[in-house]
Amino acid sequence: GKKAKWLYGKVQDAYVAEDDYWKVVTWGLERNRYEKLFKDAGIRSDNFQKILKENSKLGEFLNNSVERFYDKSTRTFNGNYELFLDEIGGKLTRNQVPNYAYVGRAGKALRLSPFGNFIAFPMEIFRTGHNIIEQGIKEYTNKLPGQIGIELKKLGGRRLTSFGLTVGAVPLMVQETAKAIHNASSEEMEALRRVVPEWSKNSVLVPRGRDKNGYLKYTDFSYSNAYDVLLRPVRAVYNSIAEGKDDETSLKASLGAGLQDGVAEF
């Protein structure tokens, strides 16, 4: 019993360490992104306080990221430049990496129900996925003047593109690979969608061979893909950009509508 308890403790410690590792990696990446962005825009450790005071819009844009040390009335940051970057990286990591400590009362209640098997992860995917898209929109639609505004728009575009590829490309790649292996055409897959159960009609269906009569067998890939709930809001945002709606209000409205559909499916 003691050995089993010891082993369980070590496995638990390893899981927590692995989880923390990715948080640290994300913090470093986000901090470096903004450090490079500020450097390209001419913001350095010796002039960042001066620029914050002179540029009220920059202070407003960054306020949510450095709010613990930012004085709105004087538009100054109560700390040095390194702490400034640390705070930005920390805020983005808290918002964009799953953290089970942030699961709300609804998630905690669902954990106790028959329907709440490991509910914390998909709920955190909702929270962090929404935050990543919202941060990308905020950066992409910023109205800051000069080079800082240009660099932020580029960062927002990269954030939205990379997230869209991460969430959308993997299921498509799995599906297309399986179609090639089992010689299944797109027409067959669309025909299959008409006869699957209702809960699979909007899923990513992956062919996995044929029976003796030549009929397709399939796997509902969406069932085991936690990120599937995010595909709809991502598509809503990109469709709006394609339609020319590139202001923050329109994109957030599209995001909200897409998230409502995603929650309904969930």
Disulfide bonds with the S-S distance in Angstrom:
none
